[in-house]
């Protein structure tokens, strides 16, 4: 059996902002009625977060055991260590046994990238049709969007770092987009 590897082999670029492949990340997509008792119990089992109650704006929240990202009214993305996905999914499946819900391991179908530095917000704004102003897009806010020609989800961990999830099949394209937007000479100084 082959060993799992990250989409970009831990590639890095330093320019106007740092761009990096974050490596292997456990990801579970959960679809269903997020207010259902079984779904809430599965989320608590996977992350340690009680709930979920969908916030406005959509948020990403870290609990004792993992992270929950609200993706839509009936979908969450749960993050956990890559090596623990099978165990977390099995525990969730027990909670969801009698519920109309779906929990699927999507870890190997996605890539996680990070954009860091004082100009990270500017780099992301060049590529995404979102209002990324500090008043609107704050740490903990998550959005699904397009990054140039590809679908992506992004959130801020803190004021100077974004996490970006895209399909693994376009990870190289996403990395090159971010690298181009982060070229040292490309500063706009908007934010």
C-alpha positions as CSV (number, residue, x, y, z in Angstrom):
1,X,0.0,0.0,0.0
2,X,1.3,3.4,-0.9
3,X,1.8,6.2,1.7
4,X,-0.5,9.2,1.4
5,X,1.1,12.4,0.2
6,X,-0.1,16.0,0.1
7,X,-1.3,17.5,-3.2
8,X,1.8,19.7,-3.7
9,X,4.5,18.0,-1.7
10,X,4.6,20.8,0.9
11,X,5.4,23.5,-1.7
12,X,6.1,27.0,-0.5
13,X,6.4,30.5,-1.9
14,X,7.4,33.7,-0.2
15,X,6.6,37.0,-1.7
16,X,4.1,39.7,-1.0
17,X,2.5,37.0,1.2
18,X,3.6,33.4,2.0
19,X,1.8,30.6,0.1
20,X,2.1,27.1,1.4
21,X,0.7,23.6,1.0
22,X,-0.6,22.7,4.5
23,X,-0.1,18.9,4.0
24,X,-2.6,16.2,4.7
25,X,-5.8,17.2,6.4
26,X,-8.7,15.0,7.5
27,X,-12.0,16.3,6.0
28,X,-15.5,14.9,6.4
29,X,-18.5,16.4,4.5
30,X,-21.7,16.1,6.5
31,X,-25.0,16.7,4.7
32,X,-28.4,16.6,6.4
33,X,-30.8,18.5,8.6
34,X,-28.3,20.3,10.9
35,X,-31.0,20.8,13.5
36,X,-31.7,17.1,13.8
37,X,-30.6,15.5,17.1
38,X,-28.6,12.7,15.5
39,X,-26.7,15.2,13.3
40,X,-25.9,17.5,16.2
41,X,-24.7,14.4,18.2
42,X,-22.5,13.4,15.2
43,X,-20.9,16.9,15.0
44,X,-20.3,16.9,18.8
45,X,-18.7,13.4,18.5
46,X,-16.4,14.6,15.7
47,X,-15.4,18.0,17.0
48,X,-16.4,18.5,20.6
49,X,-18.6,21.4,19.5
50,X,-22.2,21.4,20.8
51,X,-24.8,22.3,18.3
52,X,-24.6,23.0,15.5
53,X,-26.7,26.2,15.2
54,X,-26.0,27.9,11.9
55,X,-24.5,31.3,12.5
56,X,-24.7,34.4,10.3
57,X,-22.2,35.0,8.7
58,X,-21.2,31.5,8.2
59,X,-18.4,30.5,10.6
60,X,-15.7,28.0,11.2
61,X,-15.3,27.0,14.8
62,X,-12.7,24.7,16.5
63,X,-13.7,22.5,19.3
64,X,-11.9,20.0,21.6
65,X,-11.5,17.3,19.0
66,X,-11.9,19.0,15.6
67,X,-13.2,21.9,13.5
68,X,-16.7,22.5,12.1
69,X,-17.2,24.8,9.1
70,X,-20.7,25.7,8.1
71,X,-20.8,25.4,4.3
72,X,-24.6,25.8,3.5
73,X,-27.9,25.4,5.3
74,X,-27.6,21.6,5.1
75,X,-23.8,21.0,4.9
76,X,-20.8,21.2,7.2
77,X,-17.2,20.4,6.6
78,X,-15.5,18.8,9.6
79,X,-11.8,18.9,10.0
80,X,-9.8,16.4,12.0
81,X,-6.3,15.0,11.9
82,X,-5.7,13.0,8.7
83,X,-4.9,9.7,10.5
84,X,-8.1,9.9,12.6
85,X,-10.6,10.2,9.8
86,X,-11.7,6.6,9.8
87,X,-12.3,6.4,13.5
88,X,-14.1,9.8,13.6
89,X,-16.3,8.7,10.6
90,X,-17.1,5.4,12.2
91,X,-18.2,7.1,15.4
92,X,-20.3,9.6,13.4
93,X,-21.9,6.8,11.4
94,X,-23.1,5.2,14.7
95,X,-24.8,8.5,15.7
96,X,-26.3,8.9,12.2
97,X,-27.6,5.3,11.8
98,X,-31.3,6.3,11.9
99,X,-30.9,9.8,10.5
100,X,-31.4,11.0,6.9
101,X,-27.8,12.3,6.6
102,X,-24.6,11.6,4.8
103,X,-21.1,11.7,6.2
104,X,-18.2,11.1,3.7
105,X,-14.4,11.2,3.9
106,X,-13.3,13.8,1.3
107,X,-9.7,14.2,2.6
108,X,-8.0,12.8,-0.5
109,X,-10.2,14.8,-2.8
110,X,-9.2,18.2,-1.4
111,X,-6.1,20.3,-0.9
112,X,-5.5,22.8,1.9
113,X,-3.4,25.9,1.2
114,X,-2.4,28.8,3.5
115,X,-1.7,32.4,2.6
116,X,0.0,34.4,5.3
117,X,1.5,37.8,6.0
118,X,0.4,41.4,6.2
119,X,-0.7,41.4,2.6
120,X,-2.6,38.1,2.7
121,X,-6.0,39.9,2.5
122,X,-4.9,41.8,-0.6
123,X,-3.6,38.6,-2.3
124,X,-6.9,36.9,-1.8
125,X,-8.9,39.9,-2.9
126,X,-7.1,39.9,-6.3
127,X,-8.5,36.4,-7.0
128,X,-11.9,36.2,-5.2
129,X,-15.1,38.1,-5.9
130,X,-15.8,38.7,-2.2
131,X,-15.8,41.7,0.1
132,X,-12.7,40.9,2.0
133,X,-12.6,44.2,3.9
134,X,-11.7,43.9,7.6
135,X,-15.1,45.1,8.6
136,X,-16.9,42.4,6.6
137,X,-14.5,39.4,6.5
138,X,-13.1,38.7,9.9
139,X,-11.2,35.7,11.4
140,X,-13.6,32.8,11.8
141,X,-15.7,33.8,8.8
142,X,-15.8,31.2,6.0
143,X,-17.1,31.6,2.4
144,X,-17.4,29.4,-0.6
145,X,-16.5,31.3,-3.7
146,X,-14.5,31.2,-6.9
147,X,-10.8,31.8,-7.0
148,X,-10.2,32.8,-10.6
149,X,-11.6,29.8,-12.5
150,X,-11.9,27.3,-9.7
151,X,-14.3,26.7,-6.8
152,X,-12.8,27.2,-3.4
153,X,-13.7,27.8,0.3
154,X,-11.7,30.2,2.3
155,X,-11.5,31.5,5.9
156,X,-9.2,33.6,8.1
157,X,-7.5,32.0,11.1
158,X,-6.3,35.4,12.2
159,X,-5.8,38.9,10.7
160,X,-2.8,37.8,8.6
161,X,-3.6,34.3,7.5
162,X,-6.1,32.6,5.2
163,X,-6.8,28.9,4.7
164,X,-8.0,27.9,1.2
165,X,-9.6,24.5,0.3
166,X,-9.9,23.5,-3.3
167,X,-10.2,20.2,-5.2
168,X,-6.9,18.3,-5.2
169,X,-7.1,18.0,-9.0
170,X,-6.6,21.8,-9.3
171,X,-4.2,22.3,-6.4
172,X,-1.3,23.1,-8.7
173,X,-3.4,25.7,-10.5
174,X,-4.5,27.2,-7.2
175,X,-1.0,27.3,-5.9
176,X,0.2,29.1,-9.1
177,X,-2.7,31.6,-8.9
178,X,-1.8,32.5,-5.4
179,X,1.9,32.6,-6.2
180,X,1.2,35.0,-9.1
181,X,-1.0,37.2,-6.9
182,X,1.7,37.3,-4.2
183,X,4.6,38.3,-6.4
184,X,6.7,40.9,-4.5
185,X,6.2,43.6,-7.1
186,X,2.4,43.2,-7.3
187,X,1.3,45.1,-4.2
188,X,-1.7,47.3,-4.6
189,X,-1.9,48.7,-1.0
190,X,-5.7,48.7,-0.9
191,X,-6.1,47.2,2.6
